[in-house]
């Protein structure tokens, strides 16, 4: 029987600036997040020791190739390099589309030498071919085989253009190890039906294509959300770990690595037991609040504070988007509110661009023959006789129509 424990991480994008996010972290908090990210990377040897894993699986995008070209980022690479070299277990890397393998990549031995880094040690296996190849895991020869491939560039396509022909990444692949060997597939790619933040794809595949290959487990990188691949009997056959650290608005919610165990007894598929492991103590919360019939600043405060208390923790970073209408005479100091609401959080960014002014309906009705007055009467008559599920739509139409009739500047600044 083979019992194999692993830690799976991907899509670190270590060294990325994190400054372009809509969160707009101030310099001191941005510096703190970079320090926390570095601390996470440095903690990996301790993490694998604590969880007693046999290997670290890294299916791509450990860094951004473009970022590490500058001397300022070289120190960041050194942190990652030293951490991986300190591991006392096998480390398996399949370069992705952002840390792709090339003659200018830090995966390449000549680039390491030019920057005064020793060669990658023997316990680190880096796949360097653009086509799948299989290798025995160091120390597990004849028991565990890894099949993987490397990206050679950072080509992504927008799938809605229909202008590109996509090579199915798993096309023609077949396991080549004996059935009693634990066979792990590791690569970086776009699952067709995954929940994506963007519609860009690279190395596409489907769940059905993956399951048909009959690997014991597939460690996949590229998408930044935790997601599992299960077969018709609900048995786990692979997973995306997602990204382990919250950097931008495509990484809301908990950030994970995967702690897994594969148990193989005979020639059948292994039993896979995996669990998401929270790695970032902070999370990004994207909170949208519909203001409803707000009539006062106190009501606005009460509603927002209640929603924040329900959805966010003090250590979190919140992007708060307000939507709705407020009375014309209500004076709001948005900058002061952002500061006040953010005092109980690590960070809060307030977006009030979709807050618009309400209207004095009675003022318009004083002239029932005006265009606005007639429009209001028509909508109010429709609301009075409409089914309950249509009333809200008609109420929205009332204000949208008034916006158009009065050509009001809809944003409140």
C-alpha positions as semicolon CSV with decimal commas, in nm:
position;residue;x (nm);y (nm);z (nm)
1;X;0,000;0,000;0,000
2;X;0,119;0,349;-0,087
3;X;0,028;0,635;0,148
4;X;0,140;0,971;0,016
5;X;0,082;1,310;0,178
6;X;0,133;1,639;-0,006
7;X;0,092;2,014;0,014
8;X;-0,030;2,179;-0,305
9;X;0,017;2,552;-0,375
10;X;-0,003;2,754;-0,692
11;X;-0,051;3,103;-0,830
12;X;0,152;3,283;-0,564
13;X;0,261;3,556;-0,809
14;X;0,519;3,631;-0,543
15;X;0,677;3,973;-0,579
16;X;0,380;4,121;-0,765
17;X;0,328;4,489;-0,676
18;X;-0,031;4,458;-0,542
19;X;-0,064;4,834;-0,603
20;X;-0,309;4,829;-0,894
21;X;-0,603;4,684;-0,704
22;X;-0,923;4,883;-0,661
23;X;-0,862;4,845;-0,287
24;X;-0,601;5,124;-0,314
25;X;-0,401;5,025;-0,008
26;X;-0,199;5,316;0,133
27;X;0,183;5,275;0,126
28;X;0,216;5,163;0,489
29;X;-0,050;4,892;0,453
30;X;0,090;4,784;0,118
31;X;0,430;4,742;0,282
32;X;0,270;4,538;0,560
33;X;0,099;4,310;0,309
34;X;0,427;4,251;0,126
35;X;0,588;4,162;0,460
36;X;0,302;3,923;0,540
37;X;0,336;3,760;0,198
38;X;0,708;3,712;0,251
39;X;0,640;3,563;0,595
40;X;0,397;3,315;0,437
41;X;0,661;3,202;0,186
42;X;0,930;3,173;0,455
43;X;0,695;2,959;0,666
44;X;0,663;2,683;0,404
45;X;0,938;2,456;0,548
46;X;0,777;2,475;0,890
47;X;0,435;2,414;0,733
48;X;0,539;2,094;0,555
49;X;0,707;1,971;0,873
50;X;0,400;2,045;1,085
51;X;0,168;1,858;0,850
52;X;0,420;1,579;0,786
53;X;0,383;1,590;0,409
54;X;0,597;1,390;0,169
55;X;0,614;1,642;-0,116
56;X;0,530;1,999;-0,215
57;X;0,340;2,026;-0,546
58;X;0,362;2,365;-0,721
59;X;0,162;2,377;-1,048
60;X;0,276;2,715;-1,175
61;X;0,273;3,093;-1,147
62;X;0,504;3,108;-0,847
63;X;0,609;3,453;-0,967
64;X;0,549;3,691;-1,258
65;X;0,829;3,664;-1,513
66;X;0,802;4,034;-1,594
67;X;0,836;4,143;-1,230
68;X;1,158;3,956;-1,157
69;X;1,347;4,130;-1,434
70;X;1,437;4,425;-1,211
71;X;1,702;4,429;-0,939
72;X;1,441;4,542;-0,686
73;X;1,255;4,215;-0,731
74;X;1,567;4,001;-0,723
75;X;1,553;4,000;-0,344
76;X;1,198;3,863;-0,363
77;X;1,312;3,579;-0,586
78;X;1,594;3,509;-0,341
79;X;1,339;3,459;-0,061
80;X;1,142;3,209;-0,270
81;X;1,454;3,033;-0,400
82;X;1,611;2,997;-0,054
83;X;1,284;2,871;0,093
84;X;1,242;2,598;-0,170
85;X;1,607;2,499;-0,142
86;X;1,568;2,457;0,236
87;X;1,296;2,198;0,194
88;X;1,382;1,849;0,313
89;X;1,118;1,689;0,092
90;X;1,073;1,668;-0,286
91;X;0,941;1,982;-0,455
92;X;0,771;1,949;-0,795
93;X;0,726;2,256;-1,018
94;X;0,535;2,282;-1,347
95;X;0,591;2,638;-1,475
96;X;0,275;2,829;-1,566
97;X;0,201;3,109;-1,808
98;X;0,339;3,379;-1,575
99;X;0,653;3,198;-1,454
100;X;0,705;3,021;-1,787
101;X;1,023;2,833;-1,869
102;X;1,257;3,008;-2,112
103;X;1,622;3,098;-2,159
104;X;1,552;3,417;-1,959
105;X;1,368;3,243;-1,674
106;X;1,506;3,183;-1,326
107;X;1,419;2,819;-1,382
108;X;1,701;2,812;-1,638
109;X;2,044;2,720;-1,492
110;X;2,229;2,986;-1,692
111;X;2,005;3,262;-1,556
112;X;2,064;3,138;-1,201
113;X;2,440;3,140;-1,260
114;X;2,436;3,491;-1,411
115;X;2,263;3,616;-1,094
116;X;2,499;3,429;-0,857
117;X;2,251;3,162;-0,754
118;X;2,361;2,798;-0,723
119;X;2,185;2,543;-0,943
120;X;1,852;2,410;-0,826
121;X;1,919;2,123;-0,582
122;X;1,829;1,763;-0,666
123;X;1,519;1,748;-0,445
124;X;1,352;2,008;-0,670
125;X;1,202;1,868;-0,991
126;X;1,122;2,129;-1,257
127;X;0,940;2,023;-1,573
128;X;1,098;2,203;-1,869
129;X;0,927;2,051;-2,172
130;X;0,624;2,206;-2,348
131;X;0,486;1,852;-2,382
132;X;0,392;1,617;-2,101
133;X;0,668;1,397;-1,964
134;X;0,678;1,160;-1,668
135;X;0,930;1,143;-1,385
136;X;0,961;0,935;-1,072
137;X;0,939;1,138;-0,753
138;X;1,283;1,152;-0,586
139;X;1,289;0,901;-0,301
140;X;0,968;0,736;-0,426
141;X;1,105;0,561;-0,734
142;X;0,872;0,284;-0,850
143;X;0,595;0,408;-0,621
144;X;0,501;0,767;-0,720
145;X;0,522;0,907;-1,072
146;X;0,459;1,271;-1,169
147;X;0,348;1,368;-1,519
148;X;0,376;1,735;-1,605
149;X;0,464;2,003;-1,859
150;X;0,585;2,363;-1,870
151;X;0,454;2,678;-2,033
152;X;0,704;2,840;-2,271
153;X;0,529;3,179;-2,298
154;X;0,251;3,387;-2,150
155;X;-0,012;3,348;-2,421
156;X;-0,372;3,378;-2,311
157;X;-0,678;3,416;-2,532
158;X;-1,021;3,566;-2,480
159;X;-1,251;3,276;-2,550
160;X;-1,540;3,496;-2,666
161;X;-1,347;3,625;-2,968
162;X;-1,358;3,294;-3,147
163;X;-1,046;3,399;-3,335
164;X;-0,802;3,143;-3,198
165;X;-0,783;2,768;-3,224
166;X;-0,705;2,624;-2,886
167;X;-0,495;2,316;-2,843
168;X;-0,660;2,097;-2,584
169;X;-0,384;2,056;-2,329
170;X;-0,470;1,696;-2,237
171;X;-0,520;1,573;-2,593
172;X;-0,339;1,247;-2,659
173;X;-0,214;1,207;-2,302
174;X;-0,217;0,860;-2,145
175;X;-0,067;0,732;-1,818
176;X;0,249;0,533;-1,892
177;X;0,325;0,392;-1,547
178;X;0,208;0,049;-1,422
179;X;-0,138;0,054;-1,262
180;X;0,004;-0,018;-0,916
181;X;0,213;0,303;-0,924
182;X;0,059;0,618;-0,777
183;X;0,015;0,840;-1,084
184;X;-0,012;1,215;-1,031
185;X;-0,081;1,463;-1,310
186;X;0,040;1,820;-1,254
187;X;-0,007;2,113;-1,490
188;X;-0,129;2,471;-1,536
189;X;-0,444;2,528;-1,739
190;X;-0,798;2,658;-1,786
191;X;-1,085;2,429;-1,698
192;X;-1,374;2,493;-1,937
193;X;-1,651;2,511;-1,679
194;X;-1,460;2,664;-1,387
195;X;-1,590;2,978;-1,214
196;X;-1,351;3,240;-1,350
197;X;-1,301;3,606;-1,270
198;X;-1,202;3,671;-1,631
199;X;-1,280;3,489;-1,953
200;X;-0,915;3,454;-2,056
201;X;-0,804;3,097;-2,116
202;X;-0,469;2,922;-2,145
203;X;-0,417;2,549;-2,203
204;X;-0,788;2,460;-2,194
205;X;-0,929;2,128;-2,079
206;X;-1,256;1,989;-1,952
207;X;-1,339;1,792;-1,642
208;X;-1,448;1,503;-1,862
209;X;-1,113;1,501;-2,044
210;X;-0,931;1,498;-1,712
211;X;-1,135;1,218;-1,556
212;X;-1,105;1,000;-1,867
213;X;-0,726;0,982;-1,822
214;X;-0,753;0,780;-1,499
215;X;-0,473;0,947;-1,309
216;X;-0,495;0,898;-0,935
217;X;-0,489;1,273;-0,875
218;X;-0,444;1,596;-1,074
219;X;-0,280;1,902;-0,915
220;X;-0,383;2,197;-1,133
221;X;-0,294;2,565;-1,126
222;X;-0,407;2,882;-1,306
223;X;-0,744;2,978;-1,158
224;X;-0,730;3,159;-0,827
225;X;-1,025;2,991;-0,657
226;X;-1,029;2,659;-0,475
227;X;-1,211;2,401;-0,686
228;X;-1,222;2,022;-0,691
229;X;-1,269;1,765;-0,968
230;X;-1,496;1,480;-0,862
231;X;-1,612;1,178;-1,062
232;X;-1,964;1,035;-1,095
233;X;-1,935;0,874;-0,751
234;X;-1,829;1,204;-0,592
235;X;-1,471;1,083;-0,543
236;X;-1,207;1,357;-0,563
237;X;-0,974;1,314;-0,862
238;X;-0,799;1,650;-0,860
239;X;-0,818;2,013;-0,756
240;X;-0,719;2,375;-0,799
241;X;-0,578;2,507;-0,472
242;X;-0,644;2,863;-0,587
243;X;-0,411;3,140;-0,479
244;X;-0,275;3,135;-0,122
245;X;-0,260;3,511;-0,064
246;X;-0,516;3,788;-0,120
247;X;-0,366;4,045;-0,359
248;X;-0,652;4,190;-0,565
249;X;-1,022;4,189;-0,640
250;X;-1,007;3,855;-0,822
251;X;-0,902;3,694;-0,493
252;X;-1,191;3,760;-0,258
253;X;-1,275;3,520;0,023
254;X;-1,047;3,272;0,196
255;X;-0,710;3,191;0,034
256;X;-0,601;2,830;0,039
257;X;-0,337;2,568;-0,009
258;X;-0,437;2,202;-0,026
259;X;-0,334;1,943;0,229
260;X;-0,385;1,605;0,067
261;X;-0,334;1,235;0,118
262;X;-0,345;0,966;-0,150
263;X;-0,387;0,603;-0,046
264;X;-0,336;0,335;-0,310
265;X;-0,382;-0,035;-0,241
266;X;-0,354;-0,238;-0,559
267;X;-0,423;-0,142;-0,918
268;X;-0,740;0,062;-0,870
269;X;-0,746;0,439;-0,842
270;X;-0,617;0,587;-0,518
271;X;-0,842;0,720;-0,247
272;X;-0,785;1,096;-0,233
273;X;-0,845;1,290;0,086
274;X;-0,795;1,664;0,052
275;X;-0,873;1,962;0,265
276;X;-0,832;2,335;0,198
277;X;-0,578;2,494;0,429
278;X;-0,631;2,866;0,499
279;X;-0,295;3,039;0,447
280;X;-0,373;3,412;0,457
281;X;-0,516;3,542;0,787
282;X;-0,673;3,831;0,596
283;X;-0,929;3,814;0,319
284;X;-1,067;4,059;0,066
285;X;-1,440;4,116;0,102
286;X;-1,634;4,268;-0,187
287;X;-1,948;4,402;-0,022
288;X;-2,232;4,559;-0,222
289;X;-2,497;4,741;-0,020
290;X;-2,834;4,846;-0,163
291;X;-2,940;5,157;0,026
292;X;-3,314;5,112;-0,020
293;X;-3,524;5,398;0,114
294;X;-3,253;5,579;0,308
295;X;-3,386;5,911;0,444
296;X;-3,113;6,015;0,686
297;X;-2,744;5,985;0,755
298;X;-2,826;5,781;1,065
299;X;-3,014;5,523;0,855
300;X;-2,722;5,505;0,614
301;X;-2,478;5,447;0,899
302;X;-2,696;5,183;1,062
303;X;-2,741;4,980;0,744
304;X;-2,377;4,985;0,638
305;X;-2,237;4,911;0,985
306;X;-2,475;4,615;1,020
307;X;-2,365;4,472;0,684
308;X;-1,998;4,518;0,768
309;X;-2,040;4,344;1,102
310;X;-2,209;4,050;0,930
311;X;-1,971;4,005;0,633
312;X;-1,625;4,124;0,745
313;X;-1,378;4,062;1,027
314;X;-1,142;4,322;1,180
315;X;-0,840;4,178;0,995
316;X;-1,008;4,200;0,653
317;X;-0,977;4,432;0,353
318;X;-1,316;4,551;0,233
319;X;-1,422;4,700;-0,097
320;X;-1,759;4,855;-0,011
321;X;-1,980;4,949;-0,307
322;X;-2,295;5,147;-0,227
323;X;-2,589;5,155;-0,465
324;X;-2,921;5,336;-0,440
325;X;-3,070;5,682;-0,388
326;X;-3,049;5,935;-0,113
327;X;-3,268;6,244;-0,053
328;X;-3,154;6,560;-0,237
329;X;-3,102;6,756;0,083
330;X;-2,892;6,492;0,257
331;X;-2,534;6,615;0,294
332;X;-2,285;6,326;0,298
333;X;-1,912;6,351;0,362
334;X;-1,802;6,030;0,190
335;X;-1,436;6,068;0,286
336;X;-1,528;6,097;0,653
337;X;-1,757;5,795;0,629
338;X;-1,486;5,586;0,463
339;X;-1,247;5,674;0,745
340;X;-1,507;5,608;1,015
341;X;-1,624;5,273;0,877
342;X;-1,267;5,161;0,819
343;X;-1,152;5,215;1,178
344;X;-1,262;4,867;1,281
345;X;-1,101;4,698;0,978
346;X;-0,751;4,653;0,840
347;X;-0,860;4,850;0,535
348;X;-1,177;4,981;0,370
349;X;-1,222;5,135;0,027
350;X;-1,558;5,305;-0,031
351;X;-1,712;5,322;-0,378
352;X;-2,015;5,552;-0,390
353;X;-2,021;5,611;-0,766
354;X;-2,356;5,432;-0,798
355;X;-2,527;5,645;-0,532
356;X;-2,768;5,889;-0,697
357;X;-3,004;6,156;-0,573
358;X;-3,370;6,089;-0,525
359;X;-3,642;6,332;-0,639
360;X;-3,902;6,549;-0,471
361;X;-4,197;6,371;-0,630
362;X;-4,455;6,606;-0,478
363;X;-4,279;6,904;-0,632
364;X;-4,321;6,755;-0,980
365;X;-4,686;6,666;-0,911
366;X;-4,766;7,029;-0,833
367;X;-4,758;7,076;-1,210
368;X;-4,952;6,767;-1,325
369;X;-4,943;6,879;-1,689
370;X;-4,564;6,893;-1,709
371;X;-4,386;6,607;-1,882
372;X;-4,237;6,494;-1,551
373;X;-4,573;6,522;-1,371
374;X;-4,757;6,317;-1,633
375;X;-4,482;6,054;-1,631
376;X;-4,497;6,020;-1,251
377;X;-4,876;5,987;-1,254
378;X;-4,859;5,715;-1,522
379;X;-4,601;5,513;-1,327
380;X;-4,784;5,558;-0,995
381;X;-5,110;5,436;-1,154
382;X;-4,926;5,132;-1,289
383;X;-4,771;5,062;-0,949
384;X;-5,112;5,077;-0,779
385;X;-5,250;4,789;-0,989
386;X;-4,931;4,589;-1,055
387;X;-4,857;4,249;-0,899
388;X;-4,616;4,261;-0,606
389;X;-4,324;4,122;-0,808
390;X;-4,356;4,408;-1,062
391;X;-4,381;4,697;-0,819
392;X;-4,006;4,713;-0,750
393;X;-3,930;4,719;-1,122
394;X;-4,179;5,001;-1,178
395;X;-4,034;5,199;-0,887
396;X;-3,689;5,168;-1,044
397;X;-3,833;5,274;-1,380
398;X;-3,982;5,584;-1,215
399;X;-3,641;5,715;-1,111
400;X;-3,459;5,604;-1,424
401;X;-3,718;5,786;-1,634
402;X;-3,681;6,101;-1,427
403;X;-3,303;6,081;-1,470
404;X;-3,354;6,077;-1,846
405;X;-3,620;6,349;-1,850
406;X;-3,420;6,588;-1,636
407;X;-3,084;6,485;-1,786
408;X;-2,948;6,478;-1,433
409;X;-2,583;6,411;-1,367
410;X;-2,635;6,079;-1,191
411;X;-2,317;6,060;-0,985
412;X;-2,289;6,213;-0,643
413;X;-1,935;6,340;-0,581
